[in-house]
């Protein structure tokens, strides 16, 4: 007779897991989010089943001239498209959902997320004119299945409502991905992180935890979002001029507190910036933002109001060149100009790499006579990410056998690994990964084994991936050293020079003040042509290369600059 006792059921489950391990290993493959802030994308794979956790973008670095956004390389998923069961989303921030439209153009698969997250995704898909996408709503605490994976969303606190972690039951054990989280005992929406659920999952046993590392270097606990609400109330109460607040469009809790402070101080709220307009529209429609009727007005209505009746909510907290706040600071905004006395509140910290652009915008605002409040002066921002003591609590509740720190620069990952070790997770049971690593797990082991294609795909306007390192190098060269164009006319058939060389300079030197250098450069080009004639070089490409090499060497010797050199040879028939 078969026994149905808890012990026999447990033993049967262990036997099943061991048999599964002999056949297949569980793979965790980060495609983005490790060693960087943004681009968060993680693949979980077992046998012929793949799920993708998040699909985010990143802001371009200063060296990525002209680039709009950066998305992860999805080559591995496209090659294994028949295995991909769906994308599960932790929350609606751009660094977790921003790549979805680009990914869906290559691979249309189901998407799973909470109500607000899907609302923001749907809005992005409309912008990109993408239709017929399967959007599947999920709720914290309600388990659903994707392939061989049983997935339970767990409520967490973050700077946007409807954020969840995922407990993923796999054939060899449970994986927990925390997503972005903090422990806020007084959240704006009164939905406290479900610590009891995390504790329950930990008691049942966690094979692997992947946890947010952003604030691991900061001790203690992250302040409650409500502290910013109180600060806004004080600022608004004591201000008799226009108030302009810049924040992330997706920081819905922050936007709610700005609206609440405006209502309490009898001010109207105008919205500027496309992403801000879209986020507020979606959040109001879905009930995640509350504003009394008549509170939110069109920018065109501002001229009918007194300054002490106005709040402007705007994008541009990261100093983005085309954002609404930057355009205001540059006097480029069509409807809003900065006036002396305006109070500008930048309610966000710069993402690493954006410090210079944010500082530039602040300086321009001061030059216009505005007063500017930002976190270095007074607390107008709190993070949505857990600090060190919160990370300790999460790991203590989960008690994972293995650990992979995620969502952070390399130093953050290292510090989080050390923290886990302090809490009793052996260093050999922790992997500090890189994008593209294939991390294989059994119930007894975890190790890096191979890599897959990964990296950055650059989006420039409508072009996706058509700008690579060579193009960026050329852009950088042009921006730093300028351009020299060498123009020649040659006789068709003989190659004899009929006219030129003429030299045109852009962004290199002021020609009128450097005539001698230009004339010497022409002489260098003529000698290069003579050399080509003597050595019987007649191919255009070869001639151009000789001109570039000789002229480049000459200019560097003279003034230690390396402009881009572009020879143009025009072939003509003198008889025509």
C-alpha positions as CSV (number, residue, x, y, z in Angstrom):
1,X,0.0,0.0,0.0
2,X,1.3,3.5,-0.9
3,X,1.7,5.9,2.0
4,X,0.4,9.4,1.7
5,X,2.2,10.7,4.7
6,X,4.0,14.0,4.5
7,X,7.3,12.2,4.8
8,X,6.6,9.9,1.9
9,X,5.4,12.7,-0.2
10,X,8.5,14.7,0.6
11,X,10.8,11.8,-0.3
12,X,8.9,11.2,-3.5
13,X,9.4,14.9,-4.4
14,X,13.2,14.6,-3.7
15,X,13.5,11.5,-5.9
16,X,11.6,13.4,-8.7
17,X,13.9,16.4,-8.4
18,X,17.1,14.2,-8.5
19,X,15.8,12.4,-11.6
20,X,15.1,15.7,-13.3
21,X,18.6,17.0,-12.5
22,X,20.2,14.0,-14.2
23,X,18.4,15.0,-17.4
24,X,18.6,18.8,-17.3
25,X,20.1,21.7,-15.4
26,X,18.5,25.0,-14.6
27,X,20.0,27.9,-16.3
28,X,20.0,31.6,-15.3
29,X,21.2,33.9,-18.1
30,X,21.3,37.7,-17.4
31,X,21.1,39.6,-20.7
32,X,21.2,43.0,-18.9
33,X,21.3,44.7,-15.5
34,X,24.7,43.3,-14.3
35,X,27.5,45.7,-14.0
36,X,25.2,48.6,-15.0
37,X,22.1,50.5,-14.0
38,X,19.4,49.7,-16.4
39,X,18.6,47.2,-19.2
40,X,17.4,44.7,-16.7
41,X,16.6,41.4,-18.4
42,X,17.1,37.9,-17.0
43,X,16.4,34.5,-18.7
44,X,15.4,31.4,-16.7
45,X,15.7,28.2,-18.7
46,X,15.0,24.6,-18.0
47,X,15.0,22.0,-20.8
48,X,12.7,23.4,-23.5
49,X,11.1,26.1,-21.4
50,X,12.3,29.7,-21.1
51,X,10.8,32.6,-19.2
52,X,12.2,36.2,-19.3
53,X,12.1,38.4,-16.2
54,X,11.8,42.1,-17.3
55,X,12.8,43.6,-20.6
56,X,14.4,47.0,-19.8
57,X,16.4,49.8,-21.4
58,X,19.2,52.0,-20.3
59,X,20.2,55.7,-20.8
60,X,23.1,56.2,-23.2
61,X,26.4,57.2,-21.8
62,X,28.2,60.4,-22.7
63,X,30.3,58.5,-25.2
64,X,27.2,57.3,-27.2
65,X,26.7,60.5,-29.2
66,X,23.3,60.9,-30.7
67,X,21.9,57.7,-29.2
68,X,18.4,57.8,-27.7
69,X,18.3,54.6,-25.6
70,X,20.2,51.4,-25.2
71,X,18.5,47.9,-25.2
72,X,19.9,44.5,-24.5
73,X,21.0,42.1,-27.3
74,X,18.2,39.5,-27.6
75,X,20.0,37.2,-30.1
76,X,19.9,34.3,-27.7
77,X,16.1,34.6,-27.2
78,X,15.5,35.0,-30.9
79,X,17.5,31.8,-31.7
80,X,15.5,29.9,-29.1
81,X,12.2,31.5,-29.7
82,X,10.3,28.2,-29.8
83,X,11.3,27.8,-26.1
84,X,10.2,31.2,-24.8
85,X,6.9,31.0,-22.9
86,X,6.5,34.6,-21.9
87,X,7.9,37.8,-20.3
88,X,7.0,38.4,-16.6
89,X,7.4,42.0,-15.4
90,X,8.3,43.1,-11.9
91,X,7.1,46.7,-12.4
92,X,6.5,49.5,-14.9
93,X,9.8,51.5,-14.8
94,X,11.6,52.0,-18.1
95,X,14.7,50.1,-17.0
96,X,12.4,47.1,-16.7
97,X,9.9,47.5,-19.6
98,X,11.6,50.0,-22.0
99,X,12.8,47.3,-24.5
100,X,9.5,45.5,-24.9
101,X,8.4,47.3,-28.2
102,X,11.7,46.5,-29.8
103,X,11.7,42.9,-28.6
104,X,8.2,42.3,-29.8
105,X,9.1,43.4,-33.3
106,X,11.4,40.4,-33.4
107,X,9.5,37.9,-31.2
108,X,5.8,38.3,-30.3
109,X,5.3,36.4,-27.1
110,X,2.8,36.8,-24.1
111,X,3.5,39.4,-21.5
112,X,2.5,39.1,-17.8
113,X,2.3,41.9,-15.4
114,X,0.2,43.7,-12.8
115,X,-2.5,46.1,-13.8
116,X,-0.6,49.3,-13.8
117,X,2.5,47.7,-15.4
118,X,0.5,46.4,-18.3
119,X,-1.3,49.8,-18.6
120,X,2.1,51.4,-19.1
121,X,3.3,48.7,-21.5
122,X,0.1,49.0,-23.6
123,X,0.7,52.8,-23.9
124,X,4.2,52.1,-25.2
125,X,2.9,49.6,-27.7
126,X,0.4,52.1,-29.0
127,X,3.2,54.6,-29.5
128,X,5.1,52.0,-31.6
129,X,1.9,51.0,-33.4
130,X,2.3,47.3,-32.2
131,X,-0.9,45.3,-32.1
132,X,-2.1,41.8,-31.3
133,X,0.1,41.4,-28.3
134,X,-1.1,39.0,-25.5
135,X,-1.1,41.1,-22.3
136,X,-2.0,39.0,-19.3
137,X,-2.8,40.6,-15.9
138,X,-1.5,39.0,-12.7
139,X,-2.0,39.8,-9.0
140,X,0.2,39.5,-6.0
141,X,-0.4,36.2,-4.3
142,X,-2.1,34.5,-7.3
143,X,0.0,31.7,-8.8
144,X,0.1,31.1,-12.6
145,X,1.9,28.6,-14.8
146,X,4.3,29.2,-17.7
147,X,5.7,26.0,-19.2
148,X,7.3,24.0,-16.4
149,X,7.4,27.0,-14.1
150,X,4.9,27.8,-11.4
151,X,5.1,31.6,-10.7
152,X,3.8,33.4,-7.6
153,X,4.0,37.3,-7.6
154,X,4.8,38.7,-4.2
155,X,3.9,42.3,-3.3
156,X,6.8,44.7,-2.7
157,X,7.2,48.4,-2.1
158,X,8.9,50.6,-4.7
159,X,8.5,54.1,-6.2
160,X,5.7,52.9,-8.4
161,X,2.5,51.0,-7.4
162,X,1.9,47.4,-8.4
163,X,5.5,46.3,-8.0
164,X,6.1,42.6,-7.4
165,X,8.8,40.1,-6.7
166,X,8.6,36.6,-8.2
167,X,8.8,33.2,-6.5
168,X,9.4,30.7,-9.3
169,X,8.9,27.1,-8.6
170,X,11.1,25.1,-11.0
171,X,11.6,21.3,-11.4
172,X,14.7,21.5,-9.2
173,X,13.8,24.1,-6.6
174,X,12.5,27.6,-6.0
175,X,14.0,30.8,-7.4
176,X,13.1,34.2,-5.9
177,X,13.7,37.3,-7.9
178,X,13.1,40.3,-5.7
179,X,12.7,42.9,-8.5
180,X,13.3,46.5,-7.3
181,X,12.1,46.8,-3.7
182,X,12.3,48.7,-0.4
183,X,10.6,48.0,2.9
184,X,8.2,50.9,3.5
185,X,6.0,50.5,6.6
186,X,4.0,53.6,5.6
187,X,3.6,53.4,1.8
188,X,1.5,55.9,-0.1
189,X,-1.1,53.3,-1.2
190,X,-1.0,51.5,2.2
191,X,0.0,48.3,0.6
192,X,2.9,47.1,2.7
193,X,5.5,44.7,1.3
194,X,4.4,41.1,2.0
195,X,7.2,40.1,4.4
196,X,5.1,37.2,5.7
197,X,4.9,35.7,2.2
198,X,8.7,36.0,1.8
199,X,9.2,34.3,5.2
200,X,6.8,31.5,4.2
201,X,8.7,30.9,1.0
202,X,12.0,30.9,2.9
203,X,10.6,28.3,5.4
204,X,9.7,26.0,2.4
205,X,13.2,26.3,1.0
206,X,14.8,28.7,-1.6
207,X,17.3,27.3,-4.0
208,X,18.4,30.6,-5.5
209,X,17.7,34.3,-4.7
210,X,18.4,37.2,-7.1
211,X,18.2,40.5,-5.3
212,X,18.4,44.2,-6.0
213,X,21.8,45.6,-5.2
214,X,21.4,49.4,-6.0
215,X,21.7,50.8,-2.5
216,X,23.8,48.1,-0.9
217,X,26.5,50.7,-0.1
218,X,24.1,52.8,2.0
219,X,23.6,51.7,5.6
220,X,20.2,51.5,7.4
221,X,16.8,51.6,5.9
222,X,15.5,53.8,3.0
223,X,13.1,56.6,4.2
224,X,9.4,56.2,3.6
225,X,8.0,57.9,0.6
226,X,5.6,59.8,2.9
227,X,8.5,62.0,4.2
228,X,8.7,63.6,0.7
229,X,5.0,64.4,0.9
230,X,5.5,66.3,4.1
231,X,8.4,68.2,2.5
232,X,6.3,69.1,-0.5
233,X,3.6,70.5,1.8
234,X,6.1,72.8,3.5
235,X,7.7,73.9,0.2
236,X,4.3,74.7,-1.4
237,X,3.0,76.5,1.7
238,X,5.9,78.9,1.9
239,X,6.1,79.7,-1.8
240,X,4.3,82.6,-3.6
241,X,5.7,82.0,-7.1
242,X,5.3,79.3,-9.8
243,X,6.5,75.8,-8.7
244,X,8.0,73.5,-11.3
245,X,8.6,69.9,-10.2
246,X,10.7,67.6,-12.3
247,X,10.5,63.8,-11.5
248,X,10.5,60.5,-13.2
249,X,7.2,60.1,-15.1
250,X,6.8,56.6,-13.8
251,X,7.3,57.6,-10.1
252,X,3.5,57.6,-9.5
253,X,3.7,57.9,-5.8
254,X,5.8,61.0,-6.1
255,X,3.4,62.5,-8.6
256,X,0.5,61.8,-6.2
257,X,2.2,63.7,-3.5
258,X,2.8,66.7,-5.8
259,X,-0.9,66.7,-6.7
260,X,-1.9,66.4,-3.0
261,X,0.3,69.4,-2.0
262,X,-1.0,71.4,-4.9
263,X,-4.7,70.7,-3.9
264,X,-4.0,71.6,-0.3
265,X,-2.4,74.9,-1.4
266,X,-5.2,75.8,-4.0
267,X,-2.9,75.4,-7.0
268,X,-3.6,73.9,-10.4
269,X,-1.3,71.3,-11.9
270,X,-0.1,71.5,-15.6
271,X,1.7,68.6,-17.2
272,X,4.7,69.0,-19.6
273,X,6.6,66.2,-21.3
274,X,5.1,63.4,-23.4
275,X,6.1,60.6,-21.0
276,X,4.7,62.5,-18.0
277,X,1.4,63.2,-19.8
278,X,1.1,59.5,-20.8
279,X,2.0,58.1,-17.3
280,X,-0.5,60.4,-15.6
281,X,-3.2,59.6,-18.1
282,X,-2.8,55.9,-17.7
283,X,-2.6,56.1,-13.9
284,X,-5.7,58.3,-13.6
285,X,-7.7,55.9,-15.9
286,X,-6.6,52.9,-13.8
287,X,-7.2,54.5,-10.5
288,X,-3.6,54.7,-9.3
289,X,-3.6,58.5,-9.2
290,X,-6.3,60.6,-7.6
291,X,-6.9,64.2,-8.5
292,X,-10.0,66.3,-7.8
293,X,-11.8,67.4,-10.9
294,X,-10.3,70.5,-12.4
295,X,-7.0,70.1,-10.6
296,X,-5.0,69.0,-13.7
297,X,-5.1,71.6,-16.5
298,X,-3.7,72.0,-19.9
299,X,-0.5,74.0,-20.3
300,X,-2.4,76.5,-22.4
301,X,-4.4,77.5,-19.4
302,X,-1.4,78.7,-17.4
303,X,-1.6,82.3,-18.7
304,X,-5.0,82.7,-17.1
305,X,-3.7,81.9,-13.6
306,X,-1.6,83.8,-11.1
307,X,1.9,82.5,-10.3
308,X,0.9,81.4,-6.8
309,X,-1.9,79.2,-8.4
310,X,0.4,77.2,-10.6
311,X,2.3,73.9,-10.3
312,X,4.0,72.4,-13.4
313,X,4.9,68.7,-13.4
314,X,7.6,68.0,-15.9
315,X,10.0,65.5,-17.2
316,X,13.8,66.2,-17.3
317,X,15.0,65.2,-13.8
318,X,18.0,63.5,-15.5
319,X,18.9,66.5,-17.7
320,X,17.9,64.7,-20.9
321,X,18.7,67.0,-23.8
322,X,15.1,66.9,-25.3
323,X,13.2,66.8,-22.1
324,X,10.7,69.5,-21.1
325,X,12.8,70.9,-18.2
326,X,15.9,71.1,-20.3
327,X,14.0,72.9,-23.1
328,X,12.6,75.4,-20.5
329,X,16.2,76.0,-19.2
330,X,17.3,76.6,-22.8
331,X,14.4,78.9,-23.7
332,X,13.4,76.3,-26.3
333,X,10.1,75.3,-24.8
334,X,7.2,76.4,-26.9
335,X,4.8,77.3,-24.1
336,X,6.7,77.6,-20.8
337,X,9.6,79.9,-20.1
338,X,11.6,80.1,-16.9
339,X,10.9,83.4,-15.0
340,X,13.0,85.0,-12.3
341,X,11.7,83.8,-9.0
342,X,10.3,80.5,-10.3
343,X,10.9,77.6,-7.8
344,X,12.2,74.5,-9.6
345,X,12.2,71.3,-7.5
346,X,14.3,68.4,-9.0
347,X,12.7,65.4,-7.2
348,X,15.1,62.7,-8.3
349,X,18.8,61.7,-7.9
350,X,20.9,61.5,-11.1
351,X,21.3,58.0,-12.4
352,X,25.1,57.2,-12.5
353,X,26.5,58.8,-15.6
354,X,23.9,61.6,-15.7
355,X,25.5,63.8,-13.1
356,X,27.1,66.3,-15.6
357,X,23.9,66.8,-17.6
358,X,21.8,67.4,-14.5
359,X,24.4,69.9,-13.2
360,X,24.3,71.7,-16.5
361,X,20.5,72.1,-16.4
362,X,20.7,73.3,-12.7
363,X,23.2,76.0,-13.7
364,X,21.1,77.1,-16.6
365,X,18.1,77.4,-14.3
366,X,20.0,79.6,-11.9
367,X,21.2,81.8,-14.7
368,X,17.5,82.4,-15.6
369,X,16.9,83.7,-12.1
370,X,15.1,80.6,-10.8
371,X,15.5,79.1,-7.4
372,X,16.4,75.4,-7.5
373,X,15.9,72.7,-4.9
374,X,17.6,69.4,-5.3
375,X,18.7,66.6,-3.0
376,X,22.1,68.1,-2.3
377,X,20.4,71.1,-0.7
378,X,17.3,69.6,0.9
379,X,15.6,66.3,0.9
380,X,13.2,66.3,-2.1
381,X,13.8,62.7,-3.0
382,X,13.9,59.3,-1.4
383,X,15.1,56.1,-3.2
384,X,12.8,53.3,-4.2
385,X,15.5,50.8,-3.5
386,X,16.4,48.9,-0.3
387,X,19.4,49.9,1.7
388,X,21.8,47.5,3.5
389,X,19.6,46.6,6.5
390,X,16.6,45.9,4.2
391,X,18.7,43.7,2.0
392,X,19.9,41.8,5.2
393,X,16.3,41.3,6.2
394,X,15.3,40.0,2.8
395,X,18.1,37.5,2.7
396,X,17.4,36.4,6.3
397,X,13.8,35.7,5.4
398,X,14.6,33.8,2.2
399,X,17.6,31.8,3.5
400,X,18.6,30.9,-0.1
401,X,21.1,28.1,-0.7
402,X,22.6,30.1,-3.6
403,X,22.7,33.8,-4.3
404,X,23.2,36.0,-7.4
405,X,23.3,39.8,-6.8
406,X,21.6,41.7,-9.6
407,X,20.6,45.3,-10.6
408,X,23.8,47.2,-9.9
409,X,27.2,48.3,-11.0
410,X,30.0,45.8,-10.5
411,X,31.0,47.3,-7.1
412,X,27.3,47.0,-5.9
413,X,27.3,43.3,-6.9
414,X,30.6,42.7,-5.0
415,X,29.3,44.4,-1.9
416,X,26.0,42.5,-2.0
417,X,27.9,39.2,-2.3
418,X,30.0,40.1,0.8
419,X,26.8,41.0,2.7
420,X,25.3,37.6,1.8
421,X,28.5,35.9,3.1
422,X,28.2,37.8,6.4
423,X,24.7,36.4,6.7
424,X,25.9,32.8,6.3
425,X,25.7,32.2,2.6
426,X,29.1,30.6,1.6
427,X,31.1,32.7,-0.9
428,X,31.3,29.5,-3.1
429,X,27.5,29.6,-3.2
430,X,27.5,33.1,-4.7
431,X,28.1,34.1,-8.3
432,X,28.9,37.7,-9.3
433,X,27.8,37.4,-12.9
434,X,28.2,39.4,-16.1
435,X,25.7,39.9,-18.9
436,X,25.7,36.9,-21.1
437,X,26.9,34.4,-18.5
438,X,25.2,31.0,-18.4
439,X,24.9,30.1,-14.8
440,X,23.9,26.5,-14.3
441,X,22.2,25.1,-11.2
442,X,21.5,21.8,-9.6
443,X,20.2,21.2,-6.1
444,X,23.8,21.0,-5.0
445,X,25.8,23.2,-7.2
446,X,25.9,26.5,-9.1
447,X,28.6,27.6,-11.6
448,X,29.2,29.7,-14.6
449,X,29.4,27.5,-17.6
450,X,29.7,29.2,-21.0
451,X,28.4,32.5,-22.3
452,X,25.8,33.6,-24.9
453,X,25.7,36.6,-27.1
454,X,25.0,39.8,-25.1
455,X,25.7,43.5,-25.2
456,X,24.2,46.8,-26.2
457,X,21.9,47.5,-29.1
458,X,21.8,51.2,-29.8
459,X,18.6,53.0,-30.8
460,X,19.0,56.2,-32.8
461,X,15.7,57.6,-33.9
462,X,14.0,54.8,-35.9
463,X,17.2,52.9,-36.4
464,X,17.7,49.9,-34.1
465,X,21.1,48.4,-34.1
466,X,22.3,50.2,-37.2
467,X,24.7,52.4,-35.2
468,X,27.7,50.4,-33.9
469,X,31.1,51.0,-32.5
470,X,32.6,52.3,-35.8
471,X,29.8,54.9,-36.2
472,X,30.2,56.0,-32.6
473,X,33.9,56.2,-33.1
474,X,33.4,58.5,-36.1
475,X,30.9,60.6,-34.2
476,X,33.3,61.0,-31.3
477,X,36.2,61.8,-33.7
478,X,34.0,64.5,-35.4
479,X,32.9,66.0,-32.1
480,X,36.5,66.1,-30.7
481,X,38.6,67.0,-33.7
482,X,36.4,68.0,-36.6
483,X,36.4,67.2,-40.3
484,X,38.7,67.9,-43.3
485,X,37.3,67.2,-46.8
486,X,39.8,66.9,-49.7
487,X,38.2,67.4,-53.1
488,X,39.8,66.4,-56.4
489,X,38.7,66.3,-60.0
490,X,40.4,63.7,-62.2
491,X,40.3,62.8,-65.9
492,X,38.3,59.7,-66.6
493,X,40.5,56.9,-67.9
494,X,43.9,58.5,-67.2
495,X,43.4,59.6,-63.5
496,X,45.2,62.9,-64.3
497,X,44.3,65.6,-61.8
498,X,42.3,68.4,-63.5
499,X,41.4,70.5,-60.5
500,X,42.3,70.7,-56.9
501,X,43.1,69.6,-54.3
502,X,40.6,71.9,-52.5
503,X,40.4,71.6,-48.7
504,X,37.2,72.3,-46.7
505,X,37.3,72.3,-42.9
506,X,34.4,71.9,-40.5
507,X,34.9,71.9,-36.7
508,X,38.7,71.6,-37.1
509,X,40.3,75.1,-37.6
510,X,39.1,78.5,-38.7
511,X,40.4,78.5,-42.3
512,X,40.9,82.3,-42.6
513,X,43.3,82.3,-39.7
514,X,45.2,79.2,-40.7
515,X,45.9,79.8,-44.5
516,X,49.5,78.6,-44.2
517,X,48.4,75.2,-42.7
518,X,45.8,74.7,-45.4
519,X,48.3,75.5,-48.2
520,X,50.9,73.1,-46.7
521,X,48.1,70.5,-46.5
522,X,47.4,70.9,-50.2
523,X,51.1,70.4,-50.9
524,X,51.0,67.1,-48.9
525,X,48.1,65.9,-50.9
526,X,49.8,66.8,-54.2
527,X,52.9,64.8,-53.1
528,X,50.6,61.9,-52.2
529,X,49.1,61.9,-55.7
530,X,52.6,62.0,-57.3
531,X,53.5,59.0,-55.2
532,X,50.5,57.1,-56.4
533,X,51.3,58.0,-60.0
534,X,54.9,56.8,-59.6
535,X,53.9,53.5,-58.0
536,X,51.1,53.0,-60.6
537,X,48.3,53.1,-57.9
538,X,45.1,53.8,-59.8
539,X,42.3,52.4,-57.7
540,X,40.2,55.2,-56.1
541,X,40.1,53.5,-52.7
542,X,43.8,53.0,-52.6
543,X,44.5,56.6,-53.6
544,X,42.1,57.9,-50.9
545,X,43.9,55.8,-48.3
546,X,47.3,57.2,-49.3
547,X,45.8,60.8,-49.0
548,X,44.3,60.1,-45.6
549,X,47.4,58.5,-44.2
550,X,49.8,61.2,-45.4
551,X,47.6,64.1,-44.5
552,X,46.7,62.7,-41.1
553,X,50.4,62.2,-40.2
554,X,51.2,65.7,-41.3
555,X,48.4,67.4,-39.3
556,X,49.2,65.5,-36.2
557,X,52.9,66.4,-36.5
558,X,52.0,70.1,-36.9
559,X,49.2,70.6,-34.3
560,X,48.7,67.3,-32.5
561,X,45.1,66.8,-33.7
562,X,43.5,63.9,-35.5
563,X,40.5,65.2,-37.5
564,X,38.5,62.9,-39.7
565,X,39.8,63.1,-43.2
566,X,37.3,62.5,-46.1
567,X,38.8,62.5,-49.6
568,X,36.3,63.0,-52.5
569,X,37.5,62.2,-56.0
570,X,35.2,63.3,-58.8
571,X,35.9,61.7,-62.2
572,X,35.1,63.9,-65.2
573,X,35.4,63.7,-69.0
574,X,37.0,66.9,-70.2
575,X,35.4,66.5,-73.7
576,X,31.9,66.7,-72.3
